Amino acid sequence: MNGAATIPKAPLEAAPVPRPPTKAEQRHLRLDHFPGLWLVSLVCLAFLYIPMLIVVAYSFNSGRQALIWQGFSLTWYQRVFSDASIVSATKVSLQVAVIATVASTAMAVLYVLAMNRLGRWGSAAAMALLAAPIVVPEVIMGVATLAFIRLIGLNPGFWPLVFAHTCFCFPFALMNIRARHGTLDPALFESAADLGASEATMVRRISLPLLMPGIVSGALLAFVVSMDDFMISNFLASAGSTTLPIYIFGLIRKGVSPSVNVVATLLLLLAVGVTTATTFLSRQRGAAAGRRPT
Amino acid sequence: MSAGPERGGDRAPALGWVRRRLGAGRAGPIRPGQLSAWFATPAILLGLAFTLGPMIVVAVFSLMAQPTTGTGVEMRFSTKAYEHFFMQESFTGESRFDPRYLRVFAVSAALALGVTVLCVALAFPIAVWMSTRTPRAQNMLLLAVTIPFWTNLLVRTYAWMLILAESGPANSFLAFLGVEPTQMLYTWQAAFVGLVYTFLPFAILPIYSAVAGFDFALAEAAYDLGAGKLAVLRKVIWPAASGGVVSAVALCLVPAFGSYVQPVLLGGGRLVMVGSLIASQFGEARNWPFGAALSVIILVLTLLGALALMRWTKRSAQKVTLAV
């Protein structure tokens, strides 16, 4: 194989063929691979879900003790549905939540449609005011609203609850509607204006239909936020307007109980349903908007 | 000031003067298809009445006197509520320095800070990991993190009451390992775990949204320049995520500092945090002016924090959002 007469082999064949990288090496070579992150993430996801799954499991316990497993049954579901105080507290919560959801969503839609006319400073000031309930600790919002209600001569009860809920639900309703509004194509309105549509027609025929997924998911989130609130409601409810979270707090302050396991499972179900629905809605492309919502 | 021609002659009627005063131009030309600014007024009025109104009332009440009987305030100017925060009056009428309430603030701040640091430390690797999955997996993971976020706070706290109870799963597990069962519920550690559990999704979501759009070509450039994985995480991805990290800190720190449910239900009577202190002033203790003064102190601290945040946002040109 030596001598000047032999034609030199192609360099590719002459070079020792490199061993193909193993799967682990391939993974390591990927730019976005960082070892160990998956472990932290999976442990944290387990940390987030295992406690709730334990509650769900115990809700099917047949025994009178919350923590001693005595076999599967739906007894406690039956008892919860026929428990007069739980049912009436749920009714109050639903009434407050429905009114607050409708009111805050309607205001959020109007606000989104008008916000660009407020000017830069006007809308910054309005946003700071309207988003404040998210940042201020709930206990302070609660006592402050109580003091305010007393000062204007009202007593804690149903309507103060409704007003306060509408107020703190507003930013949550606004979030998704505003995000959706940001994806609308200005060309739609320009062509509508060129064709002689009035502002009212554009709002009715373009904005509202295209905003609808955002409006529905905003309303769902407002509903959940209202159904969940304990802290602010606690200061504003009277004996006749006990909401579900206030009633549950009273129960669990005394310790664990089988009926709370059931109510907790049902509330968890509500959160899963609403979160899944809003995620689905926010991914839906507006057919005419054409752009991917952010 | 905007020099460009302004389309749509109808200026915002309510806020036109504000704009003229501040000399601020519009962010952009007015698009057609917008309602008049009047339609924003219901929301703004609601905010003025039920957000700003209560804040002002609390500030006023904190400067009023405590009535001798009953609840509420006596309409008489007094700075007693603020003095009560630092001083204690003995029966003989002389006041001396009293660190009781300062200690409550310190305990709350320490706990909130610990919770925030742990949450962000866990959330950063999770957010980075999430952002490196396939788009489909990212959507699923995002849903998985969002569900706890929207789950009732009482339910999430209750889950830990169940786990840490005397005959609960945690103690059964210890017994299985052959360790003496201990009192776990009604300790500050229980409240700490409950707070971390509650605020972890609050930390993950903003950091994830900051990292999600990260361009891994930047990481490639760093590798080409000889950086290791850790250096890329620390020097390339972490700065890109810092806007999200600041949002996460804001979303964990303030609510954890003012939390009520977790310290009361998991921490028991021995752990007094600011939240329960304020609530008790409007409840059993019947000292509204003092409760209002405590609220004002926290509101001012929050406001200062928000201003610092705004300054930082402006200087670093990072996007910080408080909405999730």
Contacts between the chains, C-beta under 8 A, distances in Angstrom:
chain1	res1	chain2	res2	distance
A	31	B	216	4.9
A	31	B	219	5.0
A	31	B	220	5.2
A	31	B	223	6.7
A	32	B	131	7.9
A	32	B	132	4.0
A	32	B	216	5.0
A	32	B	219	6.9
A	33	B	132	7.0
A	34	B	125	7.9
A	34	B	128	6.5
A	34	B	129	7.4
A	34	B	132	7.5
A	34	B	229	5.7
A	34	B	233	6.2
A	35	B	229	7.1
A	36	B	125	7.7
A	37	B	125	4.7
A	37	B	126	7.7
A	37	B	128	6.0
A	37	B	129	3.9
A	37	B	132	7.9
A	38	B	129	5.8
A	40	B	122	6.7
A	40	B	125	4.5
A	40	B	126	6.5
A	40	B	129	7.3
A	41	B	125	6.6
A	41	B	126	4.5
A	41	B	129	4.4
A	41	B	130	7.0
A	44	B	122	5.5
A	44	B	126	5.5
A	44	B	200	6.7
A	45	B	126	8.0
A	45	B	141	8.0
A	45	B	144	6.2
A	45	B	145	7.9
A	47	B	197	7.1
A	47	B	200	7.5
A	48	B	144	7.6
A	48	B	145	7.4
A	48	B	148	5.0
A	48	B	197	7.4
A	48	B	200	6.6
A	48	B	201	7.1
A	49	B	144	7.7
A	49	B	148	7.7
A	51	B	156	7.4
A	51	B	159	3.7
A	51	B	160	6.0
A	51	B	162	7.7
A	51	B	163	5.8
A	51	B	197	6.9
A	52	B	148	7.4
A	52	B	151	7.1
A	52	B	155	7.4
A	52	B	156	7.3
A	52	B	159	5.5
A	54	B	159	6.5
A	54	B	162	6.3
A	54	B	163	6.2
A	54	B	169	6.2
A	55	B	155	7.1
A	55	B	158	6.8
A	55	B	159	4.9
A	55	B	162	6.0
A	58	B	162	6.6
A	66	B	162	7.0
A	66	B	165	8.0
A	67	B	162	7.0
A	67	B	165	6.0
A	67	B	167	5.0
A	67	B	168	5.7
A	68	B	167	7.2
A	107	B	42	4.9
A	107	B	43	4.3
A	107	B	46	6.5
A	108	B	43	6.9
A	110	B	35	6.8
A	110	B	39	4.3
A	110	B	40	6.7
A	110	B	42	6.3
A	110	B	43	6.9
A	111	B	39	7.4
A	111	B	40	4.9
A	111	B	42	7.9
A	111	B	43	4.3
A	111	B	44	7.9
A	113	B	34	6.3
A	113	B	35	4.3
A	113	B	39	6.2
A	114	B	34	6.5
A	114	B	35	4.3
A	114	B	36	6.4
A	114	B	37	5.4
A	114	B	38	7.2
A	114	B	39	4.0
A	114	B	40	4.2
A	115	B	40	6.0
A	116	B	26	7.9
A	116	B	27	7.6
A	116	B	30	6.3
A	116	B	31	6.7
A	116	B	34	5.3
A	117	B	12	4.9
A	117	B	30	6.6
A	117	B	34	5.7
A	117	B	35	7.4
A	117	B	36	6.4
A	117	B	37	4.1
A	117	B	40	7.6
A	118	B	12	5.7
A	118	B	15	5.6
A	118	B	37	5.5
A	118	B	40	6.1
A	119	B	12	6.0
A	119	B	15	5.8
A	119	B	18	7.2
A	119	B	19	4.5
A	119	B	24	6.2
A	119	B	26	5.7
A	119	B	27	8.0
A	120	B	24	5.0
A	120	B	25	7.1
A	120	B	26	6.5
A	120	B	27	5.0
A	121	B	15	7.8
A	121	B	18	6.0
A	121	B	19	6.4
A	121	B	22	5.2
A	121	B	24	4.7
A	122	B	12	6.4
A	122	B	14	7.9
A	122	B	15	3.9
A	122	B	18	5.9
A	122	B	19	6.7
A	122	B	37	7.6
A	125	B	18	8.0
A	126	B	40	6.7
A	126	B	43	7.6
A	126	B	44	5.6
A	126	B	47	7.4
A	129	B	44	7.0
A	129	B	47	4.3
A	129	B	48	6.9
A	129	B	51	6.1
A	129	B	52	6.2
A	130	B	43	6.3
A	130	B	44	7.5
A	130	B	47	4.8
A	130	B	51	7.4
A	131	B	322	6.3
A	131	B	323	6.7
A	132	B	47	7.6
A	132	B	51	5.1
A	132	B	52	7.9
A	132	B	55	8.0
A	133	B	51	6.0
A	134	B	322	6.1
A	134	B	323	6.9
A	135	B	250	7.4
A	135	B	254	6.2
A	135	B	302	6.7
A	135	B	306	7.1
A	135	B	322	5.8
A	136	B	55	8.0
A	136	B	254	7.9
A	136	B	299	6.9
A	136	B	302	6.7
A	137	B	254	6.3
A	137	B	255	5.9
A	137	B	257	6.9
A	137	B	258	2.4
A	137	B	259	7.5
A	137	B	275	6.7
A	137	B	298	6.5
A	137	B	302	7.8
A	138	B	255	7.4
A	138	B	258	7.1
A	138	B	260	7.3
A	139	B	258	5.5
A	139	B	260	4.9
A	139	B	275	4.4
A	139	B	278	5.4
A	139	B	279	5.6
A	140	B	58	7.4
A	140	B	258	6.3
A	140	B	278	6.8
A	140	B	295	4.5
A	140	B	298	6.2
A	140	B	299	6.5
A	141	B	51	8.0
A	141	B	54	7.1
A	142	B	279	7.7
A	143	B	58	7.0
A	143	B	278	6.0
A	143	B	279	7.1
A	143	B	281	7.9
A	143	B	282	4.8
A	143	B	291	5.8
A	143	B	292	7.4
A	143	B	295	6.1
A	144	B	54	3.5
A	144	B	55	5.9
A	144	B	57	6.5
A	144	B	58	4.4
A	144	B	295	6.4
A	145	B	50	6.6
A	145	B	54	4.7
A	146	B	282	6.4
A	147	B	54	6.6
A	147	B	57	4.8
A	147	B	58	5.7
A	147	B	61	5.4
A	147	B	282	8.0
A	147	B	288	6.9
A	147	B	292	6.7
A	148	B	50	7.5
A	148	B	53	5.2
A	148	B	54	4.0
A	148	B	57	4.5
A	150	B	72	6.3
A	151	B	57	5.4
A	163	B	46	7.8
A	163	B	49	7.8
A	163	B	50	5.6
A	164	B	50	6.1
A	166	B	46	6.4
A	166	B	50	7.7
A	167	B	46	5.7
A	167	B	47	6.9
A	167	B	50	3.9
A	167	B	51	6.0
A	170	B	43	6.3
A	170	B	46	6.9
A	170	B	47	7.4
A	171	B	323	6.9
A	175	B	323	5.2
A	175	B	324	7.8
A	186	B	31	5.1
A	188	B	33	7.7
A	189	B	31	5.7
A	189	B	32	4.4
A	189	B	33	3.6
A	190	B	31	7.7
A	190	B	32	6.4
A	192	B	32	7.1
A	192	B	33	6.9
A	193	B	32	4.1
A	193	B	33	7.5
A	199	B	32	7.0
A	199	B	33	6.5
A	199	B	34	7.0
A	199	B	35	6.8
A	202	B	32	6.5
A	202	B	33	4.0
A	203	B	33	6.6
A	203	B	35	6.3
A	206	B	33	6.2
A	207	B	33	5.9
A	221	B	150	7.2
A	224	B	150	5.4
A	227	B	152	7.5
A	228	B	150	7.9
A	228	B	151	8.0
A	228	B	152	4.5
A	228	B	153	6.4
A	228	B	154	7.8
A	230	B	153	6.7
A	230	B	154	5.8
A	230	B	261	6.5
A	231	B	260	5.9
A	231	B	261	7.0
A	235	B	279	8.0
A	235	B	282	6.7
A	245	B	152	6.8
A	245	B	154	5.6
A	248	B	154	5.4
A	248	B	158	7.8
A	249	B	154	6.0
A	249	B	261	7.6
A	249	B	265	8.0
A	252	B	154	6.9
A	252	B	158	5.3
A	252	B	161	6.4
A	252	B	265	6.5
A	253	B	264	7.7
A	253	B	265	6.9
A	255	B	161	7.6
A	255	B	165	7.5
A	256	B	158	7.5
A	256	B	161	5.8
A	256	B	162	5.2
A	256	B	165	5.6
A	256	B	168	7.8
A	260	B	158	6.2
A	261	B	162	7.5
A	264	B	152	7.5
A	264	B	154	7.7
A	264	B	155	4.3
A	264	B	158	5.5
A	264	B	159	7.3
A	267	B	151	7.1
A	267	B	152	4.5
A	267	B	155	5.1
A	268	B	151	5.7
A	268	B	152	7.6
A	268	B	155	5.8
A	271	B	147	5.9
A	271	B	150	4.6
A	271	B	151	4.1
A	271	B	152	6.9
A	272	B	147	5.6
A	274	B	150	6.3
A	275	B	143	6.5
A	275	B	146	5.1
A	275	B	147	4.9
A	275	B	149	7.8
A	275	B	150	5.1
A	276	B	143	6.7
A	279	B	139	7.3
A	279	B	142	7.4
A	279	B	143	5.2
A	279	B	146	7.0
A	283	B	139	7.4
